Amino acid sequence: AAPRPRTHAAMADTKPKTSPKAIKFLFGGLAGMGATVFVQPLDLVKNRMQLAGQGTKAREYKTSFHCLMSILKNEGVRGVYTGLSAGLLRQATYTTTRLGIYTILFEKMTSADGRPPNFFLKAGIGMTAGAIGAFVGTPAEVALIRMTADGRLPLQERRGYTNVFNALARITREEGVTTMWRVSVCSCVCECLRVYVCTYTHMCVCTYTHMCVLDWYFGDDILCHFCASMISGLVTTAASMPVDIVKTRIQNMKMIDGKPEYKNGLDVLVRVVGKEGFFSLWKGFTPYYARLGPHTVLTFIFLEQMNRLYKKYVLDR
């Protein structure tokens, strides 16, 4: 006898089970938090170097290694993990929000036949998701920048935040809740610029380098993708660092005679170039770039393992 045609219900039953969106966003945030535990020392060094020597051409740190050794000598091993609680909260807020918004918008912009959005739409989606994520994650990032900067200040000038929640409570109490969102506006603008620069350079350079690595290596495997990503990451880091240093300085600024230290991002750029030199816009380049590869790789490893365990113990049962 001829086989009976399969009904829509039967076909639906054979579809592979997938994780709910909420679980995907949760795992994305948790994976980012797990990676942060390992790369926090690099974040600390990057922030210290970006804030060092403000208003002068004198170099506080000769190299990233000198900065790291100085932190270990003066603050101990625990010192390199200063601000970890803020880094974790930043991942939980910024990364999860950005991932969630990006996924939702990407799916909405995908055509009925499954064709993904074009480059310009992807860039727009990335900027939108990045801006919303920056707005949500700004409080944690402000706390992170201030906590990582504290150790380089004289004792009488240190803020002395004990953890991210203590930092947020004191900023709100001592400077007003509007401080957080005044900084957030600049952070959103900087994040939009950074995301656009990163998206454009990464997509263009990564595609080209991927082809070059393929020609040289003859294998389209994980090593090929890793090499292409790291090469494109080098260009992306160089292009986005001036925006990042503006964001860092704004988030760490103090009130002087009742007025913010900087008027806006352009004011930061003019002062840095004028008083510290043009190449000061790339302070902290080495730890910023060194952080890129490990954080991305570790995030995907943690994400893959969480998805595997969820499939094994939830979806397949």
N, C-alpha and C positions, 0 to 999 in steps of 0.2 A: 504494500500500500504506500501511496505517496505520503511524504511527511506533511503534517499539518502546518499551515502557516503560523508563524509566531505572532502573537498579539502584542499590542503596544505595552501592555502591562508586563508581559513576559520579557520584552526587550528592556524595559525599564529596570527589571529586577537584575538583569545581567550587567548593568552599568557599574563600573567600579565605584566603590564608596569613596568620598572625599571628605576632608576635614571641614567643619563649618568655618565661615569667615572669621568669626570671633576667635576660634582656636588658632587660625593662621596668624592673626594679628598678635595674639598673646605669645605665640611661639617666636614670632619675629622680634618682639620686644625683649623676651627672655634670652634669645640668642645674642642679641646686641649687648645685653647686660653681662652675659657670660664672657663675651669677647673683651668687654671693657675692663674686667678684672685683670686681664693679662696685659693690656696696653696702657693702663692708667699712668704708669711711670713715664711713658713717651708723651702723653698728653700734658703731664705736669711740666716736663722739660720744655715742650713747645710753648706753653703759656708763659713760663718764666722768661724764656728768651724773647718772646714778643713784647713783654712788658719791661724788659731790662733797658736801662739807659735812656729813659724817656727824657726828651728835651736836650740831649747831649750826644755828641759823637763818640764819647768814651765807651768802650766795650766792657760791660760788666762780666760777660763770659766770653772766653776765647772761642770755644767750640761747644757743641752739644754735650760731648763727653766731659768737658770741664764743668759744665753746668750740673750734670748728673753727679759727678764726684763731689762738687761743692755741696749739693743737697745731702748726700750721704754723710759727708763729714760734719756738717752743721746740724742736721736734723735726724740723722740715723736712718736705718732701713725703713722704719715706719713712715719716715718723711716722704718717701717716693710714692706713697699711697695716700697722701693728703688729698682730700676732696673726693675720695672714692664714692662716698655715699651720694654726693651730688652728681657724679658721673653716672651712677646706676639709675638715679631718678631721671636724669636727662634722657637716658636710653628708654626708660619706661614711658616717658611722656612724648618726647620729640620723635623718636624712631617709630614707636607704635602708631602715633597719629599720622606721620608722614606715609608710612607703609599702608595704613588703612585707607587714607584719602587717595593715594596713588592707585591702589588696586581697584577701588570703586570707580574712579574716573576712567581708568584704563579700560575696564570692562564696558562702561557705558559708551565709550568712544570706539569700541571695536565693532565693526560692521556685522550685519547679520550672517554673512558668509564666512566669518571668522578672520577677516583681514584686519590686522592691527593698525592703530593710528600711525600716520606718517611722522616724520622727524619733528616738524614744527608743532604738531599736536602733542607729541611726547614731551617736548621741551616745555610747552605750556602746562601740561599736566604735572610735570616735575616741579616747575616753579610754584604752581598753586599748592601742591602738596607740601613743598618745602616751606612756603610762607606760613601756611596754617600750622605746620609742625613747629616752626620757629616760634610762633606766637604762644603756642601751648607749652613749649619746652623752655622758653626764656627764663622763667624764675629759677629753674634748676640749673640752667647754664650760667646765669649771673652768679649763683652761689658757687658753682664749680670754678669759675674764673677767679672769684675773690678768695676762695679757700686755697687754691693752688698758688695764688700770688702772695699770700700772707707771709710765708717763710722768708721772703727776700726783703721784707720791710724791717725797720728798726722796731724794737720791742714796744715802744710807746705808741707806734702808729699801727700796730697789728690789730685786726678786727677780732681775732680769737674765736671764730665760729667753731663750735664743737662737732657739729654735723650739719647736714643739709637742712633739716627742719629747724634747728636753732638759727641757722643763717637766714632762712626765709622769714621766721618770726621776728628776728631783730631788724632786718631790712624794712619790713612792714612797719614795725613799731618806731624805729629811729628815723627813717627817711620817708615813710608814707608809702602806701600801696601803689600810688601813681608812679613811683620811681621804677617799679618793675615793668610797668607797661609803657613808660616813656622810653625805656631801653628797648622794650619789645618792638616798638615801631621801627627803630633803626635796625634791630636784629632781623626783622621781617624783610626789610629792603635789602640788607646785606645778604640774607639767605637766598632771596630771589636772584640776585646777581650771581652769587656763588653757584647756585644750582644751574643757572643758565650757562655759565662759563664751564662748569664741570660737565654738564650734559653734552654741550656742543663739542668741547675738546675731546672728551672721552669717546663719544660715538665716532667722531671723525678719525682721531688718531688710533683708536683701538681697532677699527676696521682695517685701516692701512697697515698697521703693525702686525695684525693677525695674518694678513696676506703675505707680508715679508717673512714672518716667522715660519709660515707654511712652506714658502719657497726654500728656506734655509734648512728647516728641520724635517720636512716631508711627513709630518704626522699631525693629524687634527685631534689631539688628545688633551688631557688636563694640563700637561706641561706647556703645550702650545698656548692654551688660553691663559695660563698663569703668566707666562712671559709677555704676552701681548698686553695683559692687564697692567703689569708692573711698568712696562714701557710707557703706556698711555697714562698711567698714574703719575709718572714723572712730569709729563707735560701738564696734566691737570693740576697737580700741586703747584707748579710754577705759575700757572695762570690764575689760580684762585687765592693764593696766599695774601696778596695785597688787600683783598676783600676781608679775609679772615683776620688780619691784624687790626683792621678798622673795627671789626666786630668785638674783638678781644679788648681793645682800648676803651671802647664805649661802655662795655659791660663792667669794666673795672674802675671807671671814672668816679671821682669824688666831687662833692659840692664845695665850691670855693666862694666864700662870701655870699652864700645863698644861691649861687648860680652853678650850673653844670660845668665841669672842666672843659668839655668840648661842646660846640654848638651842634654839630652834625658830623656825618661821615667824611664829607669833603674837608672839613676843618681838621680832622684827624690826619688825612692824607697830606695836606699842606704842611702841617706841623712836623710830621714824621720826616717827610722829604727835606724840608727846610732846615730842621735842627739836627736830624740824625743821619741824613744822607739817603740817597735814592735806594740803595740796596738794602736799607733797613726794612723795607717793605717785605723782605723775604727772611726776616729773622725767624729762627726755628724751623727752617726748611727741612733739615735732616730728620728730626724726630717726627715732623708732620708726615713726611713721605714714608719713613720707616714704620709708622703706625698703620698706614694705608693697607699694605698687604696682609699683615697678621690679623688685623681687625676683620677684614673682609673674609679671609679664609676661615678664621675661627667662628665667625658668625654663621657661615654656611655649614660648618661641621656640626655645631650645636643644633642648628635648625634641622639638619638632616637626621640627627640622632633622635631629636624630640618627635619628628614626624614618623620615624621608624617605630619608636616605642608606642606612639599613639595608635598607629595602624595595627601593631601587634596585639595590644591589650584592649583596644576599644573598637576599631573598625572591623577587625577580623573575627570578633566574637559574636 
